Amino acid sequence: MVDLKTDLKARVRTPGWVGEFRAFIMRGNVVDLAVGVVIGAAFTGIVNSLVKDVFNPVIGLLVGGIDFSNLFVTLKGPHEATLDAAQKAGAVTLNLGLFVNAVIQFLIVAMAIFWMVKALTRLHVREEAKPAAPPAPTQTEILLTQIRDELVARNTQQTTPQG
């Protein structure tokens, strides 16, 4: 009796690029990049909350109670009290507060990356500073050293005056 699964595998040929793609995906750099993207997305959420929920209220309080998320200029359309209301009314707005938020978020992310790279560089320098023990000579190197020493000894005996 013929096994249908084996027969089907024999008839269906996997394209060559599938193996290449599988090898590409499993390379260390691609997996590291994927992990970095996931962690970056999570970090972005934390930074967004930090800016919106912590920094902006404090900065707004220091500059007279301004809510940066509602700092906008209406270019065309009805003038509303909040950005949401202006956008719902179809007004064209210049969203200065959202831009300030984005700049603050960028500065926080840039500072975090700066300190992370600085710490990693310091760790890397510490690793390089440790002197590595020289590797033990191989059997071949030991044998060659013995041969060299024997040849030097023979050469020295031949050149010294006898007598």
DSSP file with accessible surface (Angstrom, degrees, kcal/mol):
  #  RESIDUE AA STRUCTURE BP1 BP2  ACC     N-H-->O    O-->H-N    N-H-->O    O-->H-N    TCO  KAPPA ALPHA  PHI   PSI    X-CA   Y-CA   Z-CA
    1    1 A M              0   0  241      0, 0.0     2,-0.4     0, 0.0     0, 0.0   0.000 360.0 360.0 360.0 139.4    0.0    0.0    0.0
    2    2 A V        -     0   0  105      1,-0.0     2,-0.6     4,-0.0     3,-0.1  -0.679 360.0-128.9 -89.7 130.5    1.3    3.5   -0.9
    3    3 A D     >  -     0   0   97     -2,-0.4     4,-2.4     1,-0.2     5,-0.2  -0.704  14.1-153.4 -78.8 119.1    1.6    6.1    1.8
    4    4 A L  H  > S+     0   0  137     -2,-0.6     4,-2.6     1,-0.2     5,-0.2   0.868  91.7  54.1 -64.3 -36.2   -0.2    9.2    0.5
    5    5 A K  H  > S+     0   0  145      2,-0.2     4,-2.2     1,-0.2    -1,-0.2   0.940 111.9  43.2 -65.2 -45.6    1.9   11.6    2.6
    6    6 A T  H  > S+     0   0   88      2,-0.2     4,-1.9     1,-0.2    -2,-0.2   0.910 114.5  51.3 -65.5 -40.8    5.2   10.2    1.3
    7    7 A D  H  X S+     0   0   50     -4,-2.4     4,-1.5     1,-0.2    -2,-0.2   0.908 110.0  49.3 -63.7 -40.1    3.8   10.1   -2.2
    8    8 A L  H  X S+     0   0  110     -4,-2.6     4,-2.3     1,-0.2    -1,-0.2   0.913 109.5  51.6 -66.7 -41.3    2.7   13.8   -2.0
    9    9 A K  H  < S+     0   0  151     -4,-2.2    -1,-0.2     1,-0.2    -2,-0.2   0.868 108.3  52.6 -62.8 -35.4    6.1   14.9   -0.6
   10   10 A A  H  < S+     0   0   84     -4,-1.9    -1,-0.2     1,-0.2    -2,-0.2   0.854 113.4  43.2 -69.1 -32.9    7.8   13.2   -3.6
   11   11 A R  H  < S+     0   0  191     -4,-1.5     2,-0.6    -5,-0.2    -2,-0.2   0.827 103.2  70.3 -82.1 -35.3    5.6   15.0   -6.1
   12   12 A V  S  < S-     0   0   92     -4,-2.3     2,-0.5    -5,-0.1    -1,-0.1  -0.774  70.2-158.3 -90.3 123.1    5.7   18.5   -4.5
   13   13 A R        -     0   0  208     -2,-0.6    -3,-0.1     0, 0.0     3,-0.0  -0.861  14.3-130.9-103.6 129.6    9.1   20.1   -4.9
   14   14 A T        -     0   0   92     -2,-0.5     5,-0.1     1,-0.1    -2,-0.0  -0.618  30.2-112.0 -77.4 131.1   10.0   22.9   -2.5
   15   15 A P    >>  -     0   0   57      0, 0.0     3,-1.2     0, 0.0     4,-0.7  -0.283  22.3-120.2 -60.7 150.0   11.3   26.0   -4.3
   16   16 A G  H 3> S+     0   0   54      1,-0.3     4,-1.3     2,-0.2     3,-0.5   0.823 108.5  63.7 -62.6 -31.4   15.0   26.7   -3.7
   17   17 A W  H 3> S+     0   0  165      1,-0.2     4,-2.9     2,-0.2    -1,-0.3   0.752  89.3  69.2 -68.9 -20.7   14.4   30.1   -2.2
   18   18 A V  H <> S+     0   0   33     -3,-1.2     4,-2.6     1,-0.2    -1,-0.2   0.939 101.5  45.4 -64.1 -43.7   12.4   28.6    0.7
   19   19 A G  H  X S+     0   0   38     -4,-0.7     4,-2.3    -3,-0.5    -1,-0.2   0.910 113.8  49.2 -64.6 -41.3   15.6   27.1    2.2
   20   20 A E  H  X S+     0   0  146     -4,-1.3     4,-2.4     2,-0.2    -2,-0.2   0.913 111.6  49.3 -63.4 -41.3   17.5   30.4    1.6
   21   21 A F  H  X S+     0   0  116     -4,-2.9     4,-2.7     2,-0.2     5,-0.2   0.922 110.0  50.8 -64.3 -43.7   14.7   32.3    3.3
   22   22 A R  H  X S+     0   0  158     -4,-2.6     4,-1.8     1,-0.2    -2,-0.2   0.924 112.0  47.4 -60.0 -43.7   14.7   29.9    6.3
   23   23 A A  H  X S+     0   0   62     -4,-2.3     4,-0.5     1,-0.2    -1,-0.2   0.901 111.8  51.2 -64.8 -39.1   18.5   30.3    6.6
   24   24 A F  H >< S+     0   0   99     -4,-2.4     3,-1.0     1,-0.2     6,-0.3   0.929 110.1  48.4 -63.5 -45.5   18.2   34.1    6.4
   25   25 A I  H 3< S+     0   0   65     -4,-2.7    -1,-0.2     1,-0.2    -2,-0.2   0.869 110.7  51.1 -64.7 -35.9   15.5   34.3    9.1
   26   26 A M  H 3< S+     0   0  134     -4,-1.8    -1,-0.2    -5,-0.2    -2,-0.2   0.500  82.0 115.1 -85.2  -3.3   17.5   32.1   11.5
   27   27 A R  S <X S-     0   0  133     -3,-1.0     4,-1.8    -4,-0.5     3,-0.3  -0.372  76.2-119.9 -63.7 147.9   20.7   34.1   11.2
   28   28 A G  H  > S+     0   0   47      1,-0.2     4,-2.8     2,-0.2     5,-0.2   0.887 108.4  56.1 -59.2 -39.8   21.6   35.8   14.5
   29   29 A N  H  > S+     0   0  110      1,-0.2     4,-2.3     2,-0.2    -1,-0.2   0.893 107.5  48.2 -64.0 -39.7   21.5   39.3   13.2
   30   30 A V  H  > S+     0   0   34     -3,-0.3     4,-2.4    -6,-0.3    -1,-0.2   0.925 113.2  46.9 -68.8 -41.8   17.9   39.0   12.0
   31   31 A V  H  X S+     0   0   64     -4,-1.8     4,-2.4     2,-0.2     5,-0.2   0.932 112.7  50.2 -65.3 -42.9   16.7   37.5   15.2
   32   32 A D  H  X S+     0   0  109     -4,-2.8     4,-2.5    -5,-0.2    -1,-0.2   0.906 110.3  50.7 -60.4 -40.9   18.5   40.2   17.2
   33   33 A L  H  X S+     0   0  120     -4,-2.3     4,-2.4    -5,-0.2    -2,-0.2   0.921 108.9  50.7 -63.6 -42.1   16.9   42.9   15.0
   34   34 A A  H  X S+     0   0   56     -4,-2.4     4,-2.2     2,-0.2    -2,-0.2   0.924 111.1  48.3 -62.6 -43.1   13.5   41.4   15.6
   35   35 A V  H  X S+     0   0   76     -4,-2.4     4,-2.7     1,-0.2     5,-0.3   0.924 110.9  52.1 -62.6 -42.1   14.1   41.4   19.4
   36   36 A G  H  X S+     0   0   42     -4,-2.5     4,-2.7     1,-0.2    -2,-0.2   0.893 108.2  50.6 -61.9 -38.9   15.3   45.0   19.1
   37   37 A V  H  X S+     0   0   92     -4,-2.4     4,-2.4     2,-0.2    -1,-0.2   0.929 111.6  47.5 -65.9 -43.0   12.2   46.1   17.3
   38   38 A V  H  X S+     0   0  102     -4,-2.2     4,-2.0     2,-0.2    -2,-0.2   0.947 115.4  44.4 -64.8 -45.7    9.9   44.5   19.8
   39   39 A I  H  X S+     0   0  107     -4,-2.7     4,-2.8     1,-0.2    -1,-0.2   0.904 112.0  54.3 -65.6 -38.3   11.8   46.0   22.8
   40   40 A G  H  X S+     0   0   31     -4,-2.7     4,-2.5    -5,-0.3    -1,-0.2   0.899 106.8  50.8 -61.7 -40.1   11.9   49.4   20.9
   41   41 A A  H  X S+     0   0   66     -4,-2.4     4,-1.8     2,-0.2    -1,-0.2   0.921 112.3  46.3 -64.7 -42.0    8.1   49.3   20.5
   42   42 A A  H  X S+     0   0   63     -4,-2.0     4,-1.8     1,-0.2    -2,-0.2   0.918 112.4  50.6 -65.2 -41.5    7.6   48.7   24.2
   43   43 A F  H  X S+     0   0   70     -4,-2.8     4,-2.8     1,-0.2    -2,-0.2   0.885 106.0  56.2 -64.0 -37.3   10.2   51.4   25.1
   44   44 A T  H  X S+     0   0   67     -4,-2.5     4,-2.9     1,-0.2    -1,-0.2   0.906 105.5  51.6 -61.4 -41.4    8.3   53.8   22.8
   45   45 A G  H  X S+     0   0   41     -4,-1.8     4,-2.1     2,-0.2    -1,-0.2   0.915 111.1  47.6 -60.9 -41.3    5.1   53.2   24.7
   46   46 A I  H  X S+     0   0  112     -4,-1.8     4,-2.6     2,-0.2    -2,-0.2   0.934 113.3  47.3 -66.3 -44.7    6.9   53.9   28.0
   47   47 A V  H  X S+     0   0    3     -4,-2.8     4,-2.8     2,-0.2     5,-0.3   0.916 110.0  53.1 -64.6 -42.1    8.5   57.1   26.6
   48   48 A N  H  X S+     0   0   60     -4,-2.9     4,-2.8     1,-0.2     5,-0.3   0.930 112.2  45.0 -58.1 -45.1    5.2   58.3   25.2
   49   49 A S  H  X>S+     0   0   55     -4,-2.1     4,-3.1    -5,-0.2     5,-0.5   0.910 111.3  53.4 -65.9 -40.1    3.6   57.9   28.6
   50   50 A L  I  X>S+     0   0   58     -4,-2.6     5,-2.4     3,-0.2     4,-1.6   0.934 115.0  40.6 -60.2 -44.7    6.5   59.5   30.4
   51   51 A V  I  <>S+     0   0    0     -4,-2.8     5,-2.8     3,-0.2    -2,-0.2   0.958 122.8  38.8 -69.0 -50.0    6.3   62.6   28.1
   52   52 A K  I  <5S+     0   0  136     -4,-2.8    -2,-0.2    -5,-0.3    -3,-0.2   0.904 127.7  30.6 -70.0 -41.5    2.5   62.8   28.0
   53   53 A D  I  <5S+     0   0   91     -4,-3.1    -3,-0.2    -5,-0.3    -1,-0.2   0.665 133.8  18.8 -97.4 -18.5    1.7   61.9   31.6
   54   54 A V  I  X<S+     0   0   71     -4,-1.6     4,-1.4    -5,-0.5    -3,-0.2   0.759 124.8  36.5-116.6 -58.2    4.8   63.2   33.6
   55   55 A F  I  ><S+     0   0   77     -5,-2.4     4,-3.1     1,-0.2     5,-0.3   0.930 113.0  52.6 -69.9 -48.5    6.9   65.8   31.7
   56   56 A N  H  ><S+     0   0   10     -5,-2.8     4,-3.1    -6,-0.3     5,-0.2   0.912 109.4  48.4 -60.5 -43.5    4.2   67.8   29.9
   57   57 A P  H  > S+     0   0   73      0, 0.0     4,-2.3     0, 0.0    -1,-0.2   0.932 115.2  45.9 -61.9 -39.5    2.1   68.5   33.0
   58   58 A V  H  X S+     0   0   80     -4,-1.4     4,-2.3     2,-0.2    -2,-0.2   0.948 116.6  43.6 -67.1 -46.9    5.2   69.6   34.9
   59   59 A I  H  X S+     0   0   57     -4,-3.1     4,-1.7     1,-0.2     7,-0.2   0.921 113.9  51.8 -63.7 -42.1    6.5   71.8   32.0
   60   60 A G  H  <>S+     0   0    1     -4,-3.1     5,-2.4    -5,-0.3     6,-1.4   0.899 109.6  49.4 -60.6 -39.8    3.0   73.1   31.4
   61   61 A L  H ><5S+     0   0  137     -4,-2.3     3,-1.2     4,-0.2    -1,-0.2   0.909 109.7  51.8 -65.5 -40.0    2.7   74.0   35.1
   62   62 A L  H 3<5S+     0   0  141     -4,-2.3    -1,-0.2     1,-0.2    -2,-0.2   0.803 111.4  46.9 -67.6 -30.2    6.1   75.8   35.0
   63   63 A V  T 3<5S-     0   0   81     -4,-1.7    -1,-0.2    -5,-0.1    -2,-0.2   0.123 136.2 -74.7-102.0  21.5    5.1   77.9   32.0
   64   64 A G  T < 5S-     0   0   68     -3,-1.2    -3,-0.2     1,-0.1    -2,-0.1   0.770  81.9 -58.2 100.9  28.3    1.7   79.0   33.3
   65   65 A G  S   <S+     0   0   56     -5,-2.4     2,-0.4     1,-0.2    -4,-0.2   0.745  78.9 162.6  79.1  23.4   -0.6   76.0   33.0
   66   66 A I        -     0   0   75     -6,-1.4     2,-0.8    -7,-0.2    -1,-0.2  -0.607  33.4-144.1 -79.5 130.8   -0.4   75.4   29.3
   67   67 A D    >   -     0   0   85     -2,-0.4     3,-1.5     1,-0.2    30,-0.1  -0.861   9.0-158.2 -92.3 108.9   -1.5   72.0   28.1
   68   68 A F  G >  S+     0   0   24     -2,-0.8     3,-1.7     1,-0.3    -1,-0.2   0.823  87.7  63.1 -60.9 -31.7    0.9   71.2   25.2
   69   69 A S  G 3  S+     0   0   43      1,-0.3    -1,-0.3    28,-0.2    29,-0.2   0.762 108.8  42.8 -67.1 -20.6   -1.4   68.6   23.6
   70   70 A N  G <  S+     0   0   57     -3,-1.5     2,-0.9    27,-0.1    -1,-0.3   0.145  82.6 115.0-108.6  20.1   -3.9   71.5   23.0
   71   71 A L    <   +     0   0   64     -3,-1.7    26,-3.2    -5,-0.1    27,-0.4  -0.793  45.6 130.9 -90.6 104.0   -1.3   74.1   21.9
   72   72 A F        -     0   0   33     -2,-0.9     2,-0.4    23,-0.2    23,-0.2  -0.968  50.5-133.7-151.1 162.2   -2.3   74.7   18.3
   73   73 A V  E     -A   94   0A  69     21,-1.9    21,-3.2    -2,-0.3     2,-0.6  -0.992  22.2-133.8-121.7 129.5   -3.0   77.4   15.7
   74   74 A T  E     +A   93   0A  19     -2,-0.4    19,-0.3    19,-0.2     3,-0.1  -0.730  23.4 178.3 -83.7 120.7   -6.0   77.2   13.5
   75   75 A L  E     +     0   0A 110     17,-3.2     2,-0.3    -2,-0.6    18,-0.2   0.831  69.7   2.7 -89.6 -38.0   -5.0   78.0    9.9
   76   76 A K  E    S+A   92   0A 155     16,-1.6    16,-3.1     2,-0.1    -1,-0.3  -0.976 107.0  28.1-152.6 134.6   -8.4   77.6    8.3
   77   77 A G  S    S-     0   0   42     -2,-0.3    13,-0.1    14,-0.2    14,-0.1  -0.608  97.0 -14.4 113.3-170.3  -11.9   76.7    9.6
   78   78 A P        -     0   0   58      0, 0.0     2,-0.6     0, 0.0    -2,-0.1  -0.354  62.5-123.3 -71.0 143.4  -13.6   77.3   12.9
   79   79 A H        -     0   0  151     -5,-0.1     2,-0.2    -2,-0.1    -2,-0.0  -0.778  37.7-178.4 -87.2 119.0  -11.6   78.3   16.0
   80   80 A E        -     0   0   83     -2,-0.6    -6,-0.1     2,-0.1     6,-0.0  -0.740  35.7-121.6-116.9 167.0  -12.2   75.8   18.8
   81   81 A A  S    S+     0   0   93     -2,-0.2     2,-0.3     2,-0.0    -1,-0.1   0.825  93.6  36.2 -78.5 -33.0  -11.0   75.5   22.4
   82   82 A T  S  > S-     0   0   55      1,-0.1     4,-2.2   -11,-0.0     5,-0.2  -0.854  78.2-122.2-122.1 159.3   -9.3   72.1   22.0
   83   83 A L  H  > S+     0   0   11     -2,-0.3     4,-2.7     1,-0.2     5,-0.2   0.903 113.0  54.0 -63.9 -41.8   -7.4   70.3   19.2
   84   84 A D  H  > S+     0   0  102      1,-0.2     4,-2.5     2,-0.2    -1,-0.2   0.930 109.6  47.4 -58.4 -45.2   -9.9   67.4   19.2
   85   85 A A  H  > S+     0   0   33      1,-0.2     4,-1.8     2,-0.2    -1,-0.2   0.908 112.3  49.6 -65.3 -39.5  -12.8   69.8   18.7
   86   86 A A  H  <>S+     0   0    0     -4,-2.2     5,-2.6     2,-0.2     4,-0.3   0.920 112.4  47.0 -66.7 -41.7  -11.0   71.7   15.9
   87   87 A Q  H ><5S+     0   0   90     -4,-2.7     3,-1.0     1,-0.2    -2,-0.2   0.896 111.2  51.2 -67.8 -37.7  -10.1   68.5   14.1
   88   88 A K  H 3<5S+     0   0  179     -4,-2.5    -1,-0.2     1,-0.2    -2,-0.2   0.846 107.6  53.8 -66.5 -31.1  -13.7   67.1   14.4
   89   89 A A  T 3<5S-     0   0   48     -4,-1.8    -1,-0.2    -5,-0.2    -2,-0.2   0.513 120.3-112.1 -80.4  -4.5  -15.0   70.4   13.0
   90   90 A G  T < 5 +     0   0   60     -3,-1.0    -3,-0.2    -4,-0.3    -2,-0.1   0.658  61.3 157.4  85.5  16.2  -12.7   70.0   10.0
   91   91 A A      < -     0   0   11     -5,-2.6     2,-0.6    -6,-0.2   -14,-0.2  -0.434  44.7-124.3 -75.1 148.2  -10.3   72.9   10.8
   92   92 A V  E     -A   76   0A  77    -16,-3.1   -17,-3.2    -2,-0.1   -16,-1.6  -0.843  40.5-173.9 -90.8 121.1   -6.8   72.9    9.4
   93   93 A T  E     -A   74   0A  25     -2,-0.6     2,-0.7   -19,-0.3   -19,-0.2  -0.879  33.0-139.1-123.9 151.6   -4.5   73.3   12.4
   94   94 A L  E     -A   73   0A  86    -21,-3.2   -21,-1.9    -2,-0.3     2,-1.6  -0.934  26.6-151.4-104.2 108.1   -0.8   73.7   13.0
   95   95 A N     >  +     0   0   46     -2,-0.7     4,-1.6   -23,-0.2   -23,-0.2  -0.553  30.0 161.4 -91.0  80.4   -0.2   71.4   16.0
   96   96 A L  H  > S+     0   0   72     -2,-1.6     4,-2.4     1,-0.2   -24,-0.2   0.880  72.9  54.6 -67.2 -39.1    2.7   73.0   17.8
   97   97 A G  H  > S+     0   0    0    -26,-3.2     4,-2.4     1,-0.2    -1,-0.2   0.898 107.0  49.7 -64.3 -41.2    2.1   71.1   21.1
   98   98 A L  H  > S+     0   0   77    -27,-0.4     4,-2.2     2,-0.2    -1,-0.2   0.875 110.4  51.8 -66.0 -34.2    2.2   67.7   19.4
   99   99 A F  H  X S+     0   0  141     -4,-1.6     4,-2.5     2,-0.2    -2,-0.2   0.924 108.3  50.3 -66.8 -42.3    5.4   68.7   17.8
  100  100 A V  H  X S+     0   0   47     -4,-2.4     4,-2.6     1,-0.2    -2,-0.2   0.926 110.1  51.5 -60.7 -42.0    6.9   69.8   21.2
  101  101 A N  H  X S+     0   0   14     -4,-2.4     4,-2.7     1,-0.2    -1,-0.2   0.923 109.6  49.4 -59.0 -44.5    5.8   66.3   22.5
  102  102 A A  H  X S+     0   0   47     -4,-2.2     4,-2.5     2,-0.2    -1,-0.2   0.896 110.4  50.3 -64.1 -39.1    7.5   64.6   19.7
  103  103 A V  H  X S+     0   0   59     -4,-2.5     4,-2.6     2,-0.2    -2,-0.2   0.933 111.5  48.0 -65.6 -43.5   10.7   66.6   20.2
  104  104 A I  H  X S+     0   0   29     -4,-2.6     4,-2.3     2,-0.2    -2,-0.2   0.933 111.9  50.2 -62.7 -43.4   10.7   65.7   23.9
  105  105 A Q  H  X S+     0   0   50     -4,-2.7     4,-2.6     1,-0.2     5,-0.2   0.928 110.6  50.0 -60.8 -43.1   10.1   62.0   23.1
  106  106 A F  H  X S+     0   0  138     -4,-2.5     4,-3.1     1,-0.2     5,-0.2   0.926 109.8  50.4 -61.2 -44.9   13.0   62.1   20.7
  107  107 A L  H  X S+     0   0  102     -4,-2.6     4,-2.5     2,-0.2    -1,-0.2   0.901 111.0  49.0 -63.2 -38.6   15.3   63.7   23.2
  108  108 A I  H  X S+     0   0   34     -4,-2.3     4,-2.6     2,-0.2    -1,-0.2   0.942 113.9  45.2 -65.9 -46.2   14.4   61.1   25.8
  109  109 A V  H  X S+     0   0   40     -4,-2.6     4,-2.7     2,-0.2     5,-0.2   0.934 113.8  49.9 -63.5 -43.7   15.0   58.2   23.4
  110  110 A A  H  X S+     0   0   40     -4,-3.1     4,-2.6    -5,-0.2    -1,-0.2   0.916 111.8  48.4 -62.1 -40.7   18.2   59.7   22.2
  111  111 A M  H  X S+     0   0  104     -4,-2.5     4,-2.5    -5,-0.2     5,-0.2   0.922 111.5  49.6 -66.0 -42.1   19.5   60.2   25.8
  112  112 A A  H  X S+     0   0   38     -4,-2.6     4,-2.3     1,-0.2    -2,-0.2   0.928 112.9  46.6 -63.3 -43.0   18.5   56.6   26.7
  113  113 A I  H  X S+     0   0   86     -4,-2.7     4,-2.9     2,-0.2     5,-0.3   0.914 110.2  54.4 -65.9 -40.6   20.3   55.2   23.6
  114  114 A F  H  X S+     0   0  104     -4,-2.6     4,-2.5    -5,-0.2    -2,-0.2   0.948 111.8  43.2 -57.1 -49.3   23.4   57.4   24.4
  115  115 A W  H  X S+     0   0  137     -4,-2.5     4,-2.4     2,-0.2    -1,-0.2   0.872 113.6  52.0 -68.0 -35.3   23.7   56.1   27.9
  116  116 A M  H  X S+     0   0  110     -4,-2.3     4,-2.6    -5,-0.2    -2,-0.2   0.944 112.4  44.6 -66.0 -45.9   23.1   52.5   26.8
  117  117 A V  H  X S+     0   0   75     -4,-2.9     4,-2.7     1,-0.2    -2,-0.2   0.911 112.7  52.8 -64.7 -39.5   25.8   52.7   24.1
  118  118 A K  H  X S+     0   0   83     -4,-2.5     4,-2.3    -5,-0.3    -1,-0.2   0.924 111.2  46.1 -61.5 -43.9   28.1   54.4   26.6
  119  119 A A  H  X S+     0   0   47     -4,-2.4     4,-2.3     2,-0.2    -2,-0.2   0.917 113.4  48.7 -66.1 -42.3   27.6   51.6   29.2
  120  120 A L  H  X S+     0   0  102     -4,-2.6     4,-2.4     2,-0.2    -2,-0.2   0.891 111.1  50.8 -65.1 -38.3   28.1   48.9   26.5
  121  121 A T  H  X S+     0   0   75     -4,-2.7     4,-2.7     2,-0.2    -2,-0.2   0.917 109.2  50.9 -64.4 -41.9   31.3   50.6   25.3
  122  122 A R  H  X S+     0   0  126     -4,-2.3     4,-2.2     1,-0.2    -2,-0.2   0.912 111.2  48.2 -62.4 -42.1   32.5   50.7   28.9
  123  123 A L  H  X S+     0   0   91     -4,-2.3     4,-2.0     2,-0.2    -1,-0.2   0.912 111.9  49.9 -63.5 -41.1   31.8   47.0   29.3
  124  124 A H  H  X S+     0   0   98     -4,-2.4     4,-2.1     2,-0.2    -2,-0.2   0.907 109.9  50.2 -65.7 -40.0   33.6   46.3   26.0
  125  125 A V  H  X S+     0   0   80     -4,-2.7     4,-2.0     1,-0.2    -1,-0.2   0.910 109.1  52.3 -65.8 -39.5   36.6   48.3   27.0
  126  126 A R  H  X S+     0   0  152     -4,-2.2     4,-0.9     1,-0.2    -1,-0.2   0.889 108.7  50.4 -62.9 -39.8   36.8   46.4   30.3
  127  127 A E  H  < S+     0   0  132     -4,-2.0     3,-0.5     1,-0.2    -1,-0.2   0.901 112.4  46.6 -64.3 -40.6   36.7   43.1   28.5
  128  128 A E  H  < S+     0   0  131     -4,-2.1    -2,-0.2     1,-0.2    -1,-0.2   0.808 103.9  63.5 -70.9 -28.9   39.6   44.3   26.2
  129  129 A A  H  < S+     0   0   75     -4,-2.0    -1,-0.2    -5,-0.2    -2,-0.2   0.774  80.4  93.0 -69.2 -26.3   41.6   45.6   29.1
  130  130 A K  S  < S-     0   0  157     -4,-0.9     2,-0.3    -3,-0.5    -4,-0.0  -0.557  84.5-124.7 -69.1 121.6   42.0   42.1   30.6
  131  131 A P        -     0   0  126      0, 0.0     2,-0.3     0, 0.0    -2,-0.1  -0.527  21.9-132.7 -70.5 130.8   45.2   40.7   29.3
  132  132 A A        -     0   0   93     -2,-0.3    -4,-0.0    -4,-0.1     0, 0.0  -0.637  21.2-114.2 -83.1 136.8   44.6   37.4   27.6
  133  133 A A        -     0   0   88     -2,-0.3     3,-0.1     1,-0.1    -1,-0.1  -0.479  37.9-105.3 -68.3 138.0   46.9   34.6   28.6
  134  134 A P        -     0   0  114      0, 0.0    -1,-0.1     0, 0.0     2,-0.0  -0.397  42.7-102.8 -64.4 143.2   49.1   33.5   25.7
  135  135 A P        -     0   0  120      0, 0.0     3,-0.1     0, 0.0    -3,-0.0  -0.342  39.0-101.6 -67.4 147.2   47.9   30.2   24.3
  136  136 A A        -     0   0   84      1,-0.1     2,-0.0    -3,-0.1    -3,-0.0  -0.399  46.3 -98.5 -65.3 143.3   50.0   27.2   25.2
  137  137 A P        -     0   0   81      0, 0.0    -1,-0.1     0, 0.0     2,-0.1  -0.380  38.6-120.5 -65.5 145.3   52.3   26.1   22.4
  138  138 A T     >  -     0   0   76      1,-0.1     4,-2.4    -3,-0.1     5,-0.2  -0.294  27.0-102.9 -77.9 168.3   51.0   23.2   20.2
  139  139 A Q  H  > S+     0   0  154      1,-0.2     4,-2.6     2,-0.2     5,-0.2   0.896 123.9  53.1 -59.0 -39.2   52.9   20.0   19.9
  140  140 A T  H  > S+     0   0   95      1,-0.2     4,-2.7     2,-0.2    -1,-0.2   0.916 108.6  49.0 -64.0 -43.3   54.2   21.1   16.5
  141  141 A E  H  > S+     0   0  101      2,-0.2     4,-2.3     1,-0.2    -1,-0.2   0.902 111.1  50.1 -64.4 -39.3   55.5   24.3   17.9
  142  142 A I  H  X S+     0   0   62     -4,-2.4     4,-2.3     2,-0.2    -2,-0.2   0.940 112.1  47.7 -63.4 -45.2   57.3   22.4   20.7
  143  143 A L  H  X S+     0   0   96     -4,-2.6     4,-2.5     1,-0.2    -2,-0.2   0.925 111.9  49.2 -62.5 -44.0   58.8   20.0   18.2
  144  144 A L  H  X S+     0   0  106     -4,-2.7     4,-2.7     1,-0.2    -1,-0.2   0.884 109.6  52.6 -64.3 -37.2   60.0   22.9   16.0
  145  145 A T  H  X S+     0   0   57     -4,-2.3     4,-2.7     2,-0.2    -1,-0.2   0.924 109.9  48.5 -63.8 -41.6   61.5   24.7   19.0
  146  146 A Q  H  X S+     0   0  118     -4,-2.3     4,-2.4     2,-0.2    -2,-0.2   0.916 111.7  49.2 -64.5 -42.0   63.5   21.6   19.9
  147  147 A I  H  X S+     0   0   83     -4,-2.5     4,-2.6     2,-0.2     5,-0.2   0.933 111.8  49.3 -63.0 -44.5   64.7   21.1   16.4
  148  148 A R  H  X S+     0   0  141     -4,-2.7     4,-2.5     1,-0.2     5,-0.2   0.942 111.3  48.5 -59.7 -47.4   65.8   24.8   16.2
  149  149 A D  H  X S+     0   0   83     -4,-2.7     4,-2.4     1,-0.2    -1,-0.2   0.904 111.6  50.3 -62.0 -39.3   67.6   24.5   19.5
  150  150 A E  H  X S+     0   0  102     -4,-2.4     4,-2.5     2,-0.2    -1,-0.2   0.916 110.9  48.8 -64.7 -43.1   69.4   21.3   18.4
  151  151 A L  H  X S+     0   0  102     -4,-2.6     4,-2.6     2,-0.2    -2,-0.2   0.904 111.2  49.7 -64.7 -40.0   70.5   22.9   15.1
  152  152 A V  H  X S+     0   0   83     -4,-2.5     4,-2.4    -5,-0.2    -2,-0.2   0.927 111.2  49.6 -64.1 -42.3   71.8   26.0   16.9
  153  153 A A  H  X S+     0   0   43     -4,-2.4     4,-2.1    -5,-0.2    -2,-0.2   0.927 112.7  46.5 -63.8 -42.8   73.7   23.7   19.3
  154  154 A R  H  X S+     0   0  138     -4,-2.5     4,-1.9     1,-0.2    -1,-0.2   0.915 112.5  50.3 -64.4 -43.1   75.2   21.7   16.4
  155  155 A N  H  X S+     0   0   98     -4,-2.6     4,-1.5     1,-0.2    -1,-0.2   0.882 109.9  50.7 -63.7 -39.0   76.1   24.9   14.5
  156  156 A T  H  X S+     0   0   73     -4,-2.4     4,-1.2     1,-0.2    -1,-0.2   0.908 108.8  51.4 -66.7 -39.5   77.8   26.4   17.6
  157  157 A Q  H  < S+     0   0  131     -4,-2.1    -2,-0.2     1,-0.2    -1,-0.2   0.876 110.2  49.7 -65.8 -34.8   79.9   23.2   18.1
  158  158 A Q  H  < S+     0   0  150     -4,-1.9    -1,-0.2     1,-0.2    -2,-0.2   0.814 112.7  45.7 -74.9 -30.3   81.1   23.3   14.5
  159  159 A T  H  < S+     0   0  103     -4,-1.5    -1,-0.2    -5,-0.2    -2,-0.2   0.647  91.1  92.4 -91.6 -14.3   82.1   26.9   14.6
  160  160 A T  S  < S-     0   0   68     -4,-1.2     2,-0.2    -5,-0.1    -4,-0.0  -0.611  86.0-109.1 -80.0 138.6   84.0   26.9   17.9
  161  161 A P        -     0   0  130      0, 0.0     2,-0.5     0, 0.0    -2,-0.1  -0.473  31.9-145.5 -68.6 135.2   87.7   26.2   17.7
  162  162 A Q              0   0  170     -2,-0.2    -5,-0.0     1,-0.1    -4,-0.0  -0.835 360.0 360.0 -99.8 138.4   88.7   22.9   19.0
  163  163 A G              0   0  124     -2,-0.5    -1,-0.1     0, 0.0     0, 0.0   0.227 360.0 360.0 159.3 360.0   91.8   22.4   20.7
